[in-house]
Amino acid sequence: MPSANLRNFGVVTITGATETLTADAHSGILIAVNRAAGCTLTLPDATGSGNLYRITTLVDQTGDLVIQAPDADNVMQGVAYLGNDAAGASCFYTADASDTITLDGTTKGGKKGARVELQDVAANTWNVMVYSEASGIEATPFSAAVS
């Protein structure tokens, strides 16, 4: 029977250009991306496990931080809150085929301290929340980029 408590075994720091996330190594703990030049994180297949993946950025992104589903059958549902001025935050929703989050360090978020939470809620379905500072005119970080 799964535990009702989140694991809290510290932080996994990502410094490489790519990382494939796994339940054993990444679920329930903080994933800290410490690479400004861009990084691609690939999620495992969503099965309805309830596993939670929490990602934060330790530096402003100068390249794209891409968080993607393992294949086009997996989709994301949720929202991104991006803000950069006194006018408040912009809110962006996923589309039906969204499978990728791209934080570019400017209009799509990705400033130091950005936070992304992804939960495996059903077969082929990820629930997502993105919170980040952005610059310029905010734009959606969601796309259908996995083929």
N, C-alpha and C positions, 0 to 999 in steps of 0.2 A: 504494500500500500504506500503511495507517495506521501511524503511529509508535507504538512501545511506550512512549514517554515522554509524560508530561503536559506541557502547555504551562504556562509560568510567566511570564506577561507582566504581572504585577501584580494589581491589584484593581479590580473594577468596583463602585462604590458606588451603591446604590439609595436615593433619597430621596423618590421619588414614591409615589403611592397605588397605581399599577399598573405592571407591567412584563411584557412578553412576552419570554421568554428565547429566544435563537437560538443555534445552534451557532457561528456566526461570532463573535458578540459575547460569549458567556458560557461556552462549553464549555471545560473544562480550566483555568479561572482561578477565583480566589476572588470570590464575589459577596457583598458586605458590605451588609446592610440597615441603614441608618442613619435609620430612621423608626419612632418609637415608636407613633404614632397608628394604625398598621395599614397593611398593604400586601398586594396580591395579585400573586403571581408565577405566570404561566402557562407551563408547559413546552411545548416543541415536541412534535410527534407522535413517539412512539417507533417506530423502524424497525429496531433492532438494530445501530445504528452504534457502540455502545460509548462514546459521548460521556458524560462525567462532568460533573455540575454540583454545585459545592460552595458552600453558602450558610452564612453566619454572621451573627449579630446583633451590632451595635455598641452597642445600647441595650436596656434592658428594654422589652418590648412592653406597651403600655397598651391597644392595639387588637389585633385579630387579624392575625397574619402568616399568610396563606393561600398554600400552594403547591399548585397544582392541575394536573391533566392537561388537555390541550386539548379532550378530549371524553370521553364515557362509555365509548368503546371501549378507551381506554388505562387500564390498571390499575397499581397499585403493589403490590409484594410486598416485605416486609421487617419491620423492627422499630424500635421507639422505646424508648430507655432514658431514664427521667426520675427524678430524685432530688431530695429536699429535706430529708432528716433522717438521723439516725444509723442508722436501720433499713435503709438501703441504697436501691438503685434499684428502681423498678417497671419492668417490661418489658411492652410492648404490641406485639401482632402485627397486621399488616394482615389484613383480611377479603378474601374473593374479589373483591369489587367495589370495594375501596378505590381512590379516585382523587384524594383530597385530604388534605393535612396542614394542620392548623390549630394554630398556637402562639398561645395567648391571653395569655401573660404570667403566668399563675397555674397552674392544675391541669394544663394541657396543655403546659406548657413555654413557652419564649420569653424566658427571662431573658438578659441580656447574655452573650454568648459561646456561645449555643446554636449547634449545628452540624447541618446537614442535608446528606447526600450522596445524590444521585440519579444512577443510571446507566441509560442506554438499553441494555437487554440483549437485547431481541427485539422483533418487531413488536408494538406496543401494550402493551409491558411495561417498567415501570420498577422497578429494584431500589433500595430506600431504606433509609437508616440515619439515625436522629434521636438526637442526644445533647443533653440540656438539663437545667438545673436547673428545678424546678417549685416551686410553693407549694401548701399545702393538701393534700388527698387527690388524688394523681395520677389522671389520666384519659387515655384514649386520644386522641391527636391525629389519628387516622385516621378517615375517613368516605367515604361514596359520595355526594358532593355535586354532581358535574358532571352535567348532563343533556344 
